[in-house]
Amino acid sequence: MFGKYMAIALAGCFVSPADANSKIETAGTAVAIAMPLVAGGITAYKHDWQGSAQLVVSTALTVGTVYGLKHLVKECRPFAKPCTPHGDNWDSFPSETSALASAPAGFLWRRYGWEYGVPAFVASTFVGYSRVDAKKHHWWDTATSTGIAIIYNRLVTTKYHRPTGYYSSLDGGADGAFLTVGYRW
């Protein structure tokens, strides 16, 4: 296992800085897209349909608010100093990509606790780092997106409580059906 990580580290020595920045930005974007999918997968695995709805609402509110702010607040991207008055480099504040990653991270922490939240926020922080490293945003752009996500998740998301009581399941296959009835306490 250690050898695999050493090989990856050595391969990184042969990548030019421009390629490394591009790969970090691409990886950050991929993680941002994966975050809501992973969070949705966790809610589906737990059969937590109320949590799925809360995830959709908190993510939609976060990304929608950030999208609206981005069009209201005009801040020059870090690489575009000075910004031209009619250019397209005024989209720095806040970061939509960070919002897309932070909303599910905030949801996982609020709904399922720190065990889910810490890894999710590590991934979300990487997304913010990738945006700053690519000179697409300032650090406060990504931090604002995370703050908006945390606020909406505090308002929308409730703690998960494992269902108790009677439950049933009906599974079918080529050989017939299987009915399960049980009780959780």
PyMOL CGO cylinders between C-alpha atoms (Angstrom):
from pymol import cmd
from pymol.cgo import CYLINDER

trace = [
    CYLINDER, 0.00, 0.00, 0.00, 2.80, 2.43, 0.87, 0.3, 1, 1, 1, 1, 1, 1,
    CYLINDER, 2.80, 2.43, 0.87, 4.46, 1.65, -2.48, 0.3, 1, 1, 1, 1, 1, 1,
    CYLINDER, 4.46, 1.65, -2.48, 1.36, 2.77, -4.37, 0.3, 1, 1, 1, 1, 1, 1,
    CYLINDER, 1.36, 2.77, -4.37, 1.40, 6.17, -2.65, 0.3, 1, 1, 1, 1, 1, 1,
    CYLINDER, 1.40, 6.17, -2.65, 5.13, 6.51, -3.21, 0.3, 1, 1, 1, 1, 1, 1,
    CYLINDER, 5.13, 6.51, -3.21, 4.64, 5.82, -6.94, 0.3, 1, 1, 1, 1, 1, 1,
    CYLINDER, 4.64, 5.82, -6.94, 1.94, 8.49, -7.12, 0.3, 1, 1, 1, 1, 1, 1,
    CYLINDER, 1.94, 8.49, -7.12, 4.20, 10.98, -5.34, 0.3, 1, 1, 1, 1, 1, 1,
    CYLINDER, 4.20, 10.98, -5.34, 7.08, 10.24, -7.69, 0.3, 1, 1, 1, 1, 1, 1,
    CYLINDER, 7.08, 10.24, -7.69, 4.83, 10.58, -10.74, 0.3, 1, 1, 1, 1, 1, 1,
    CYLINDER, 4.83, 10.58, -10.74, 3.84, 14.00, -9.43, 0.3, 1, 1, 1, 1, 1, 1,
    CYLINDER, 3.84, 14.00, -9.43, 7.48, 15.11, -9.65, 0.3, 1, 1, 1, 1, 1, 1,
    CYLINDER, 7.48, 15.11, -9.65, 7.37, 14.77, -13.44, 0.3, 1, 1, 1, 1, 1, 1,
    CYLINDER, 7.37, 14.77, -13.44, 4.26, 16.90, -13.94, 0.3, 1, 1, 1, 1, 1, 1,
    CYLINDER, 4.26, 16.90, -13.94, 4.80, 20.51, -14.92, 0.3, 1, 1, 1, 1, 1, 1,
    CYLINDER, 4.80, 20.51, -14.92, 3.25, 23.14, -12.59, 0.3, 1, 1, 1, 1, 1, 1,
    CYLINDER, 3.25, 23.14, -12.59, 0.77, 24.20, -15.29, 0.3, 1, 1, 1, 1, 1, 1,
    CYLINDER, 0.77, 24.20, -15.29, -0.40, 20.59, -15.71, 0.3, 1, 1, 1, 1, 1, 1,
    CYLINDER, -0.40, 20.59, -15.71, -0.61, 20.15, -11.95, 0.3, 1, 1, 1, 1, 1, 1,
    CYLINDER, -0.61, 20.15, -11.95, -2.84, 23.23, -11.57, 0.3, 1, 1, 1, 1, 1, 1,
    CYLINDER, -2.84, 23.23, -11.57, -5.07, 22.03, -14.38, 0.3, 1, 1, 1, 1, 1, 1,
    CYLINDER, -5.07, 22.03, -14.38, -5.33, 18.55, -12.87, 0.3, 1, 1, 1, 1, 1, 1,
    CYLINDER, -5.33, 18.55, -12.87, -6.11, 19.95, -9.42, 0.3, 1, 1, 1, 1, 1, 1,
    CYLINDER, -6.11, 19.95, -9.42, -8.84, 22.14, -10.88, 0.3, 1, 1, 1, 1, 1, 1,
    CYLINDER, -8.84, 22.14, -10.88, -10.29, 19.21, -12.83, 0.3, 1, 1, 1, 1, 1, 1,
    CYLINDER, -10.29, 19.21, -12.83, -10.17, 16.97, -9.75, 0.3, 1, 1, 1, 1, 1, 1,
    CYLINDER, -10.17, 16.97, -9.75, -11.86, 19.68, -7.68, 0.3, 1, 1, 1, 1, 1, 1,
    CYLINDER, -11.86, 19.68, -7.68, -14.66, 20.01, -10.20, 0.3, 1, 1, 1, 1, 1, 1,
    CYLINDER, -14.66, 20.01, -10.20, -15.11, 16.22, -10.28, 0.3, 1, 1, 1, 1, 1, 1,
    CYLINDER, -15.11, 16.22, -10.28, -15.32, 16.08, -6.49, 0.3, 1, 1, 1, 1, 1, 1,
    CYLINDER, -15.32, 16.08, -6.49, -17.87, 18.92, -6.48, 0.3, 1, 1, 1, 1, 1, 1,
    CYLINDER, -17.87, 18.92, -6.48, -20.06, 17.01, -8.93, 0.3, 1, 1, 1, 1, 1, 1,
    CYLINDER, -20.06, 17.01, -8.93, -19.65, 13.76, -6.99, 0.3, 1, 1, 1, 1, 1, 1,
    CYLINDER, -19.65, 13.76, -6.99, -20.53, 15.23, -3.58, 0.3, 1, 1, 1, 1, 1, 1,
    CYLINDER, -20.53, 15.23, -3.58, -24.33, 15.52, -4.11, 0.3, 1, 1, 1, 1, 1, 1,
    CYLINDER, -24.33, 15.52, -4.11, -24.35, 12.11, -5.80, 0.3, 1, 1, 1, 1, 1, 1,
    CYLINDER, -24.35, 12.11, -5.80, -22.53, 10.47, -2.89, 0.3, 1, 1, 1, 1, 1, 1,
    CYLINDER, -22.53, 10.47, -2.89, -24.76, 12.19, -0.32, 0.3, 1, 1, 1, 1, 1, 1,
    CYLINDER, -24.76, 12.19, -0.32, -27.83, 11.07, -2.28, 0.3, 1, 1, 1, 1, 1, 1,
    CYLINDER, -27.83, 11.07, -2.28, -26.44, 7.55, -2.40, 0.3, 1, 1, 1, 1, 1, 1,
    CYLINDER, -26.44, 7.55, -2.40, -26.03, 7.54, 1.38, 0.3, 1, 1, 1, 1, 1, 1,
    CYLINDER, -26.03, 7.54, 1.38, -29.63, 8.64, 1.90, 0.3, 1, 1, 1, 1, 1, 1,
    CYLINDER, -29.63, 8.64, 1.90, -30.83, 5.95, -0.53, 0.3, 1, 1, 1, 1, 1, 1,
    CYLINDER, -30.83, 5.95, -0.53, -28.73, 3.28, 1.21, 0.3, 1, 1, 1, 1, 1, 1,
    CYLINDER, -28.73, 3.28, 1.21, -30.29, 4.26, 4.54, 0.3, 1, 1, 1, 1, 1, 1,
    CYLINDER, -30.29, 4.26, 4.54, -33.78, 4.41, 2.97, 0.3, 1, 1, 1, 1, 1, 1,
    CYLINDER, -33.78, 4.41, 2.97, -33.91, 7.98, 4.30, 0.3, 1, 1, 1, 1, 1, 1,
    CYLINDER, -33.91, 7.98, 4.30, -36.33, 9.59, 1.86, 0.3, 1, 1, 1, 1, 1, 1,
    CYLINDER, -36.33, 9.59, 1.86, -36.95, 12.56, 4.13, 0.3, 1, 1, 1, 1, 1, 1,
    CYLINDER, -36.95, 12.56, 4.13, -33.17, 13.12, 4.14, 0.3, 1, 1, 1, 1, 1, 1,
    CYLINDER, -33.17, 13.12, 4.14, -33.12, 12.91, 0.33, 0.3, 1, 1, 1, 1, 1, 1,
    CYLINDER, -33.12, 12.91, 0.33, -35.70, 15.67, 0.14, 0.3, 1, 1, 1, 1, 1, 1,
    CYLINDER, -35.70, 15.67, 0.14, -33.76, 17.80, 2.63, 0.3, 1, 1, 1, 1, 1, 1,
    CYLINDER, -33.76, 17.80, 2.63, -30.56, 17.27, 0.61, 0.3, 1, 1, 1, 1, 1, 1,
    CYLINDER, -30.56, 17.27, 0.61, -32.27, 18.44, -2.58, 0.3, 1, 1, 1, 1, 1, 1,
    CYLINDER, -32.27, 18.44, -2.58, -33.80, 21.49, -0.89, 0.3, 1, 1, 1, 1, 1, 1,
    CYLINDER, -33.80, 21.49, -0.89, -30.61, 22.58, 0.92, 0.3, 1, 1, 1, 1, 1, 1,
    CYLINDER, -30.61, 22.58, 0.92, -28.48, 22.09, -2.20, 0.3, 1, 1, 1, 1, 1, 1,
    CYLINDER, -28.48, 22.09, -2.20, -30.96, 23.95, -4.41, 0.3, 1, 1, 1, 1, 1, 1,
    CYLINDER, -30.96, 23.95, -4.41, -31.19, 26.84, -1.93, 0.3, 1, 1, 1, 1, 1, 1,
    CYLINDER, -31.19, 26.84, -1.93, -27.41, 27.05, -1.54, 0.3, 1, 1, 1, 1, 1, 1,
    CYLINDER, -27.41, 27.05, -1.54, -26.56, 26.90, -5.23, 0.3, 1, 1, 1, 1, 1, 1,
    CYLINDER, -26.56, 26.90, -5.23, -29.48, 29.18, -6.13, 0.3, 1, 1, 1, 1, 1, 1,
    CYLINDER, -29.48, 29.18, -6.13, -28.46, 31.81, -3.60, 0.3, 1, 1, 1, 1, 1, 1,
    CYLINDER, -28.46, 31.81, -3.60, -24.84, 31.68, -4.71, 0.3, 1, 1, 1, 1, 1, 1,
    CYLINDER, -24.84, 31.68, -4.71, -25.91, 31.93, -8.35, 0.3, 1, 1, 1, 1, 1, 1,
    CYLINDER, -25.91, 31.93, -8.35, -28.02, 34.99, -7.56, 0.3, 1, 1, 1, 1, 1, 1,
    CYLINDER, -28.02, 34.99, -7.56, -25.24, 36.64, -5.56, 0.3, 1, 1, 1, 1, 1, 1,
    CYLINDER, -25.24, 36.64, -5.56, -22.76, 35.97, -8.34, 0.3, 1, 1, 1, 1, 1, 1,
    CYLINDER, -22.76, 35.97, -8.34, -24.91, 38.04, -10.70, 0.3, 1, 1, 1, 1, 1, 1,
    CYLINDER, -24.91, 38.04, -10.70, -25.53, 40.80, -8.17, 0.3, 1, 1, 1, 1, 1, 1,
    CYLINDER, -25.53, 40.80, -8.17, -22.02, 41.19, -6.73, 0.3, 1, 1, 1, 1, 1, 1,
    CYLINDER, -22.02, 41.19, -6.73, -19.37, 41.95, -9.31, 0.3, 1, 1, 1, 1, 1, 1,
    CYLINDER, -19.37, 41.95, -9.31, -15.91, 40.91, -8.13, 0.3, 1, 1, 1, 1, 1, 1,
    CYLINDER, -15.91, 40.91, -8.13, -12.94, 40.47, -10.42, 0.3, 1, 1, 1, 1, 1, 1,
    CYLINDER, -12.94, 40.47, -10.42, -11.38, 37.03, -10.65, 0.3, 1, 1, 1, 1, 1, 1,
    CYLINDER, -11.38, 37.03, -10.65, -7.84, 36.84, -9.22, 0.3, 1, 1, 1, 1, 1, 1,
    CYLINDER, -7.84, 36.84, -9.22, -6.08, 36.38, -12.57, 0.3, 1, 1, 1, 1, 1, 1,
    CYLINDER, -6.08, 36.38, -12.57, -7.85, 39.25, -14.33, 0.3, 1, 1, 1, 1, 1, 1,
    CYLINDER, -7.85, 39.25, -14.33, -6.30, 42.34, -12.73, 0.3, 1, 1, 1, 1, 1, 1,
    CYLINDER, -6.30, 42.34, -12.73, -7.54, 44.82, -13.83, 0.3, 1, 1, 1, 1, 1, 1,
    CYLINDER, -7.54, 44.82, -13.83, -10.90, 43.59, -15.06, 0.3, 1, 1, 1, 1, 1, 1,
    CYLINDER, -10.90, 43.59, -15.06, -12.25, 45.24, -18.17, 0.3, 1, 1, 1, 1, 1, 1,
    CYLINDER, -12.25, 45.24, -18.17, -15.60, 46.98, -17.67, 0.3, 1, 1, 1, 1, 1, 1,
    CYLINDER, -15.60, 46.98, -17.67, -17.46, 44.70, -20.10, 0.3, 1, 1, 1, 1, 1, 1,
    CYLINDER, -17.46, 44.70, -20.10, -15.39, 41.52, -19.71, 0.3, 1, 1, 1, 1, 1, 1,
    CYLINDER, -15.39, 41.52, -19.71, -16.53, 38.16, -18.38, 0.3, 1, 1, 1, 1, 1, 1,
    CYLINDER, -16.53, 38.16, -18.38, -14.00, 38.05, -15.54, 0.3, 1, 1, 1, 1, 1, 1,
    CYLINDER, -14.00, 38.05, -15.54, -16.39, 39.52, -12.96, 0.3, 1, 1, 1, 1, 1, 1,
    CYLINDER, -16.39, 39.52, -12.96, -17.67, 36.15, -11.72, 0.3, 1, 1, 1, 1, 1, 1,
    CYLINDER, -17.67, 36.15, -11.72, -15.46, 35.58, -8.71, 0.3, 1, 1, 1, 1, 1, 1,
    CYLINDER, -15.46, 35.58, -8.71, -17.85, 36.07, -5.78, 0.3, 1, 1, 1, 1, 1, 1,
    CYLINDER, -17.85, 36.07, -5.78, -19.12, 33.60, -4.55, 0.3, 1, 1, 1, 1, 1, 1,
    CYLINDER, -19.12, 33.60, -4.55, -18.02, 30.21, -5.85, 0.3, 1, 1, 1, 1, 1, 1,
    CYLINDER, -18.02, 30.21, -5.85, -20.79, 28.06, -7.34, 0.3, 1, 1, 1, 1, 1, 1,
    CYLINDER, -20.79, 28.06, -7.34, -18.49, 25.03, -7.50, 0.3, 1, 1, 1, 1, 1, 1,
    CYLINDER, -18.49, 25.03, -7.50, -17.70, 25.33, -3.80, 0.3, 1, 1, 1, 1, 1, 1,
    CYLINDER, -17.70, 25.33, -3.80, -21.40, 25.74, -3.06, 0.3, 1, 1, 1, 1, 1, 1,
    CYLINDER, -21.40, 25.74, -3.06, -22.17, 22.52, -4.94, 0.3, 1, 1, 1, 1, 1, 1,
    CYLINDER, -22.17, 22.52, -4.94, -19.63, 20.67, -2.77, 0.3, 1, 1, 1, 1, 1, 1,
    CYLINDER, -19.63, 20.67, -2.77, -20.40, 22.42, 0.54, 0.3, 1, 1, 1, 1, 1, 1,
    CYLINDER, -20.40, 22.42, 0.54, -24.17, 21.90, 0.53, 0.3, 1, 1, 1, 1, 1, 1,
    CYLINDER, -24.17, 21.90, 0.53, -23.94, 18.07, 0.65, 0.3, 1, 1, 1, 1, 1, 1,
    CYLINDER, -23.94, 18.07, 0.65, -21.07, 18.28, 3.15, 0.3, 1, 1, 1, 1, 1, 1,
    CYLINDER, -21.07, 18.28, 3.15, -23.17, 20.44, 5.46, 0.3, 1, 1, 1, 1, 1, 1,
    CYLINDER, -23.17, 20.44, 5.46, -26.12, 18.11, 4.96, 0.3, 1, 1, 1, 1, 1, 1,
    CYLINDER, -26.12, 18.11, 4.96, -24.12, 15.00, 5.84, 0.3, 1, 1, 1, 1, 1, 1,
    CYLINDER, -24.12, 15.00, 5.84, -22.74, 16.61, 9.00, 0.3, 1, 1, 1, 1, 1, 1,
    CYLINDER, -22.74, 16.61, 9.00, -26.11, 17.90, 10.15, 0.3, 1, 1, 1, 1, 1, 1,
    CYLINDER, -26.11, 17.90, 10.15, -28.13, 14.78, 9.24, 0.3, 1, 1, 1, 1, 1, 1,
    CYLINDER, -28.13, 14.78, 9.24, -25.77, 11.93, 10.14, 0.3, 1, 1, 1, 1, 1, 1,
    CYLINDER, -25.77, 11.93, 10.14, -23.14, 13.47, 12.42, 0.3, 1, 1, 1, 1, 1, 1,
    CYLINDER, -23.14, 13.47, 12.42, -19.43, 14.17, 12.35, 0.3, 1, 1, 1, 1, 1, 1,
    CYLINDER, -19.43, 14.17, 12.35, -18.54, 10.67, 11.14, 0.3, 1, 1, 1, 1, 1, 1,
    CYLINDER, -18.54, 10.67, 11.14, -20.02, 11.54, 7.75, 0.3, 1, 1, 1, 1, 1, 1,
    CYLINDER, -20.02, 11.54, 7.75, -19.43, 15.27, 7.98, 0.3, 1, 1, 1, 1, 1, 1,
    CYLINDER, -19.43, 15.27, 7.98, -15.66, 15.37, 8.53, 0.3, 1, 1, 1, 1, 1, 1,
    CYLINDER, -15.66, 15.37, 8.53, -14.74, 13.40, 5.37, 0.3, 1, 1, 1, 1, 1, 1,
    CYLINDER, -14.74, 13.40, 5.37, -17.32, 15.39, 3.41, 0.3, 1, 1, 1, 1, 1, 1,
    CYLINDER, -17.32, 15.39, 3.41, -15.90, 18.71, 4.59, 0.3, 1, 1, 1, 1, 1, 1,
    CYLINDER, -15.90, 18.71, 4.59, -12.37, 17.54, 3.79, 0.3, 1, 1, 1, 1, 1, 1,
    CYLINDER, -12.37, 17.54, 3.79, -13.54, 16.88, 0.22, 0.3, 1, 1, 1, 1, 1, 1,
    CYLINDER, -13.54, 16.88, 0.22, -15.38, 20.22, 0.15, 0.3, 1, 1, 1, 1, 1, 1,
    CYLINDER, -15.38, 20.22, 0.15, -12.27, 22.02, 1.38, 0.3, 1, 1, 1, 1, 1, 1,
    CYLINDER, -12.27, 22.02, 1.38, -10.28, 20.41, -1.42, 0.3, 1, 1, 1, 1, 1, 1,
    CYLINDER, -10.28, 20.41, -1.42, -12.81, 21.78, -3.91, 0.3, 1, 1, 1, 1, 1, 1,
    CYLINDER, -12.81, 21.78, -3.91, -12.36, 25.27, -2.46, 0.3, 1, 1, 1, 1, 1, 1,
    CYLINDER, -12.36, 25.27, -2.46, -8.59, 24.89, -2.59, 0.3, 1, 1, 1, 1, 1, 1,
    CYLINDER, -8.59, 24.89, -2.59, -8.75, 23.78, -6.22, 0.3, 1, 1, 1, 1, 1, 1,
    CYLINDER, -8.75, 23.78, -6.22, -10.77, 26.88, -7.16, 0.3, 1, 1, 1, 1, 1, 1,
    CYLINDER, -10.77, 26.88, -7.16, -8.33, 29.22, -5.39, 0.3, 1, 1, 1, 1, 1, 1,
    CYLINDER, -8.33, 29.22, -5.39, -5.31, 27.37, -6.79, 0.3, 1, 1, 1, 1, 1, 1,
    CYLINDER, -5.31, 27.37, -6.79, -6.71, 27.69, -10.33, 0.3, 1, 1, 1, 1, 1, 1,
    CYLINDER, -6.71, 27.69, -10.33, -7.10, 31.44, -9.73, 0.3, 1, 1, 1, 1, 1, 1,
    CYLINDER, -7.10, 31.44, -9.73, -10.84, 31.25, -10.38, 0.3, 1, 1, 1, 1, 1, 1,
    CYLINDER, -10.84, 31.25, -10.38, -11.75, 32.55, -6.92, 0.3, 1, 1, 1, 1, 1, 1,
    CYLINDER, -11.75, 32.55, -6.92, -10.38, 34.24, -3.83, 0.3, 1, 1, 1, 1, 1, 1,
    CYLINDER, -10.38, 34.24, -3.83, -10.43, 32.29, -0.56, 0.3, 1, 1, 1, 1, 1, 1,
    CYLINDER, -10.43, 32.29, -0.56, -13.32, 34.41, 0.74, 0.3, 1, 1, 1, 1, 1, 1,
    CYLINDER, -13.32, 34.41, 0.74, -15.41, 33.46, -2.31, 0.3, 1, 1, 1, 1, 1, 1,
    CYLINDER, -15.41, 33.46, -2.31, -15.20, 29.77, -1.41, 0.3, 1, 1, 1, 1, 1, 1,
    CYLINDER, -15.20, 29.77, -1.41, -15.60, 30.45, 2.33, 0.3, 1, 1, 1, 1, 1, 1,
    CYLINDER, -15.60, 30.45, 2.33, -18.77, 32.45, 1.67, 0.3, 1, 1, 1, 1, 1, 1,
    CYLINDER, -18.77, 32.45, 1.67, -20.24, 29.57, -0.33, 0.3, 1, 1, 1, 1, 1, 1,
    CYLINDER, -20.24, 29.57, -0.33, -19.48, 27.20, 2.53, 0.3, 1, 1, 1, 1, 1, 1,
    CYLINDER, -19.48, 27.20, 2.53, -21.05, 29.59, 5.03, 0.3, 1, 1, 1, 1, 1, 1,
    CYLINDER, -21.05, 29.59, 5.03, -24.23, 29.85, 2.96, 0.3, 1, 1, 1, 1, 1, 1,
    CYLINDER, -24.23, 29.85, 2.96, -24.39, 26.04, 2.77, 0.3, 1, 1, 1, 1, 1, 1,
    CYLINDER, -24.39, 26.04, 2.77, -24.00, 25.70, 6.54, 0.3, 1, 1, 1, 1, 1, 1,
    CYLINDER, -24.00, 25.70, 6.54, -26.74, 28.27, 7.22, 0.3, 1, 1, 1, 1, 1, 1,
    CYLINDER, -26.74, 28.27, 7.22, -29.24, 26.60, 4.87, 0.3, 1, 1, 1, 1, 1, 1,
    CYLINDER, -29.24, 26.60, 4.87, -28.49, 23.17, 6.29, 0.3, 1, 1, 1, 1, 1, 1,
    CYLINDER, -28.49, 23.17, 6.29, -29.07, 24.47, 9.82, 0.3, 1, 1, 1, 1, 1, 1,
    CYLINDER, -29.07, 24.47, 9.82, -32.47, 25.74, 8.67, 0.3, 1, 1, 1, 1, 1, 1,
    CYLINDER, -32.47, 25.74, 8.67, -33.57, 22.80, 6.50, 0.3, 1, 1, 1, 1, 1, 1,
    CYLINDER, -33.57, 22.80, 6.50, -31.85, 19.62, 7.68, 0.3, 1, 1, 1, 1, 1, 1,
    CYLINDER, -31.85, 19.62, 7.68, -32.92, 17.64, 10.75, 0.3, 1, 1, 1, 1, 1, 1,
    CYLINDER, -32.92, 17.64, 10.75, -31.03, 14.91, 12.61, 0.3, 1, 1, 1, 1, 1, 1,
    CYLINDER, -31.03, 14.91, 12.61, -31.51, 11.38, 11.34, 0.3, 1, 1, 1, 1, 1, 1,
    CYLINDER, -31.51, 11.38, 11.34, -33.28, 8.94, 13.64, 0.3, 1, 1, 1, 1, 1, 1,
    CYLINDER, -33.28, 8.94, 13.64, -33.26, 5.32, 12.63, 0.3, 1, 1, 1, 1, 1, 1,
    CYLINDER, -33.26, 5.32, 12.63, -36.82, 4.13, 12.16, 0.3, 1, 1, 1, 1, 1, 1,
    CYLINDER, -36.82, 4.13, 12.16, -38.25, 1.89, 14.87, 0.3, 1, 1, 1, 1, 1, 1,
    CYLINDER, -38.25, 1.89, 14.87, -41.26, -0.35, 14.96, 0.3, 1, 1, 1, 1, 1, 1,
    CYLINDER, -41.26, -0.35, 14.96, -42.60, -2.94, 12.57, 0.3, 1, 1, 1, 1, 1, 1,
    CYLINDER, -42.60, -2.94, 12.57, -41.17, -3.18, 9.10, 0.3, 1, 1, 1, 1, 1, 1,
    CYLINDER, -41.17, -3.18, 9.10, -41.65, -5.45, 6.15, 0.3, 1, 1, 1, 1, 1, 1,
    CYLINDER, -41.65, -5.45, 6.15, -39.89, -6.22, 2.93, 0.3, 1, 1, 1, 1, 1, 1,
    CYLINDER, -39.89, -6.22, 2.93, -40.97, -8.16, -0.12, 0.3, 1, 1, 1, 1, 1, 1,
    CYLINDER, -40.97, -8.16, -0.12, -38.25, -9.43, -2.45, 0.3, 1, 1, 1, 1, 1, 1,
    CYLINDER, -38.25, -9.43, -2.45, -38.83, -11.38, -5.62, 0.3, 1, 1, 1, 1, 1, 1,
    CYLINDER, -38.83, -11.38, -5.62, -36.59, -13.60, -7.67, 0.3, 1, 1, 1, 1, 1, 1,
    CYLINDER, -36.59, -13.60, -7.67, -36.68, -16.34, -10.30, 0.3, 1, 1, 1, 1, 1, 1,
    CYLINDER, -36.68, -16.34, -10.30, -37.53, -18.95, -7.64, 0.3, 1, 1, 1, 1, 1, 1,
    CYLINDER, -37.53, -18.95, -7.64, -40.33, -17.02, -5.97, 0.3, 1, 1, 1, 1, 1, 1,
    CYLINDER, -40.33, -17.02, -5.97, -40.96, -14.28, -3.45, 0.3, 1, 1, 1, 1, 1, 1,
    CYLINDER, -40.96, -14.28, -3.45, -39.52, -13.73, 0.00, 0.3, 1, 1, 1, 1, 1, 1,
    CYLINDER, -39.52, -13.73, 0.00, -41.43, -11.80, 2.65, 0.3, 1, 1, 1, 1, 1, 1,
    CYLINDER, -41.43, -11.80, 2.65, -39.64, -10.41, 5.70, 0.3, 1, 1, 1, 1, 1, 1,
    CYLINDER, -39.64, -10.41, 5.70, -41.46, -9.00, 8.70, 0.3, 1, 1, 1, 1, 1, 1,
    CYLINDER, -41.46, -9.00, 8.70, -39.62, -7.69, 11.73, 0.3, 1, 1, 1, 1, 1, 1,
    CYLINDER, -39.62, -7.69, 11.73, -39.50, -5.19, 14.56, 0.3, 1, 1, 1, 1, 1, 1,
    CYLINDER, -39.50, -5.19, 14.56, -36.76, -2.66, 15.39, 0.3, 1, 1, 1, 1, 1, 1,
    CYLINDER, -36.76, -2.66, 15.39, -36.36, -1.27, 18.91, 0.3, 1, 1, 1, 1, 1, 1,
]
cmd.load_cgo(trace, "trace")
